[in-house]
Structures are given as structure tokens and as C-alpha cells.
Amino acid sequence: MSFLLARSYQGPIGRFLSWKFFQPLSKLTYVIYLVHVGVEYAYLALIKSAAHFEVLFTLRETAGEILMSILVAPVVALVFEMPFINLERVIRKKYQYTVFYLPY
């Protein structure tokens, strides 16, 4: 599937995945992926004693960690990613029509 989409043999699935809606969503899911390790470590640091394994307890804790990752990710994206995106826009605008010639 990835090979076909990269080679521009898109079809209906490729057009669906090319929607502009998925661009910020893909960035946000990547930040969630990066943040979830920190959320997991923070949760493990707060545990005071060993717990017995129970399925419902594990599901509840996992759902809480996923929710915390989803809530923390936009903040991290706005604080760390957006300034660099704005800086890139400024640089691209400044050098949009500049042609650099390399010396021989």
C-alpha cells in the first residue's frame, strides 16, 4: 500500500489519505508517540508500592495513560514544534526568490 501511494498510484484510498485533515492529525499522533514514554515514566515514578495484576486495573491505568498522552501532546506540539515551524516559514519567505550559485 505504501509503495503504491509513494508511486502516485493513488485511487480512492490515496485520495482519502491525502486530505488536508490528516496533516495536523499525523503531526499530533507523532507527538503523542514521543510523549507517551514520558507519561509512562511519570506514572511509574508515582507508584508507591507493588500492585497485583488485575485485568480491569491494567485497562484503567492504560486508558488513563493514553488520555494523559493525548492531553499533553498538543501542549508539547505548541511549545516546541510551532516556533520552529514559524521560523521555517520566515526563512522560506525571505529566501523564496534567492538563487544561490555554488563556486566552481
Secondary structure, 3 states (H helix, E strand, C coil): CHHHHHCCCCHHHHHHHCCCCHHHHHHHHHHHHHHHHHHHHHHHHHCCCCCCCCHHHHHHHHHHHHHHHHHHHHHHHHHHHHHHHHHHHHHHHHCCCCCCCCCC
